Amino acid sequence: MTSRSISPPCCLAVMLLLSMTALANTKTIRAHRASDAIEIDGRFDEASWAATPGVEDFIQQEPNEGEPISDPTRVRVMYDDEKLYIGFECWDAEPDRIVANEMRRDGALWQNDNVYITLDTYGAKREGYFFRTNPLGAQEDMAIAKDGDDLNGDWDCIWETGAYIHDEGWNVEIAIPFSQLRFREAEEMTWGINFGRNISRVNGAAQWVPVPRSEFHMGTFRPTYTAPLTGITGIRASSHLDVKPYIVGGGSEEFDEDSLTWGDTFERDIGLDVKYGVTTNLTLDVTLNTDFAQVESDREEVNLTRFDLFFPEKREFFLEGSGMFSFGAGGDFEPDMALFYSRRIGIEEETLVPVLGGTKLTGKMGPYSLGALSVLTDETELSPRKNYSVFRVQRDILRRSQMGAIVTNQQLLGDGDGYFRNGGVDVTLRPTDQWRVDALVAGSATPDADESGVAFYAANNWRNDNFRLSASYLDIAPDFTAETGFVRREDMRRFRISGSAERYGRKLCMGRMKQAAYPWWT
């Protein structure tokens, strides 16, 4: 097949002219300081709960968008010096039909009756945290970046839940330590928050700040749909220090068939992980002789294609602030291109490579989001000693838009002297809550001129309650490489445009066009 470029300026220009007025939001909730000790049991029998007013004006997303929730729901918010407390009272007209059968951490709680919280601790409607629980008190949590387009489900918060099922429904109390959250310290803070409830027996979904049906379930993760949480005063962000040393030892006895003797083998190792809050918004992670023995294994997948699979990161050192390093394009659930893919570090041809040490700094400084990382891996039979370095910066602009840049470097040390470098700039514009524009340009550089190329990406997404339109264009040059990142396939040009119309929850029509050019594969 002959490779050819596709120019979509007309389509994108038409898409860029479409916009919609943001949803008005005048709601607010005030947190009250607890006057007594709170037991997390779902019963609300402390005097502080009785003295705290709540909110009940939940609005349906499904099945009857815009109408009040079918079963009354009340939420109250309190706090003390250590924790944020959130209490849900969920009345149910048919309590014997409450669905609650999931107890696994980060399990499929969305299949049960459940409640959830979207928390925007900076009040910027760009990033935050998501918490979900069910009538059994099971827990699901995520770190949110890019207004819900980047979700880190492997982030685990230390929080408490206590649920109680009764004759008229169910309750749950939630306690989230302030030490688990990043926020900008102030005498009185204003955060963003939203609450939601899913009722399984009616396939119902409702939120305190309404989420349009056109957003589907992804809208529940978006800090866009939050309202002010006020009243939190006198809280100091935790500049904590966590030190986790480890010692590993073992031995084995093996029989040598040549000498017909038994031999003893001893193994020992030592390492250290340190996390330090440099400021209330900047966290430094240090690792020495890193041990990943307790990391959850990957889900097994059978790859029937010629392209690499994209696996999520599960190692704790790389999870902290991972959204800060996000820079990529394409893909509904995984990227077609990413300049930084942490799974490249410590793994070579499906073989583990020892990580000698590393440092990482992530956080915010005013309108800037910063991420810096440097990791050293040891020499093996498959590869020389390497140093991986990444620097990422983003600047908040306009109402809820961002622009940024990234630089990555993989330096080969010793006899394998050489390098693989990438750099790029990107911008995300959100003229309204319903309209988003993304664009990026990236380049690669190596000692080999045949591996130094350019890639660029542009996308436009617009929707309202009845229509959804999107268009994107991705161009990856044949000589573009990303040894510290992820590229699904090289030498490609792809243009996509899709649209759909929906009325009262019923899809009236849907269309999609895709045209792409790839090299001839032999």
Secondary structure, 3 states (H helix, E strand, C coil): CCCCCCCCHHHHHHHHCCCCCCCCCCCCEECEECCCCCCCCCCCCCHHHHCCCCECCCEEEECCCCCECCCCEEEEEEECCCEEEEEEEEECCCHHHCCCCCCCCCCCHHHCCEEEEEEECCCCCCCEEEEEECCCCCEEEEEEEHHHCEEECCCCCCCEEEEEEECCEEEEEEEEEHHHCCCCCCCEEEEEEEEEEEEHHHCEEEECCCCCHHHHHHHHHCHHHCEEEEEEECCCCCCCEEEEEEEEEEEEEEEECCCCEEEEEEEEEEEEEEEEECCCCEEEEEEECCCCCCCCCCCCCCCCCCCCCCCCCCCHHHHCCHHHHCCEECCCCCCCEECCCHHHCCEECCEECCEEEEEEEEEEECCEEEEEEEEEECCCCCCCCEEEEEEEEEEEECCCEEEEEEEEEEEECHHHCEEEEEEEEEEEEEEECCEEEEEEEEEEECCCHHHCCEEEEEEEEEECCCEEEEEEEEEECCCCCCCCCEECCCCEEEEEEEEEEEECCEEEEEEEEEEEECCCCC
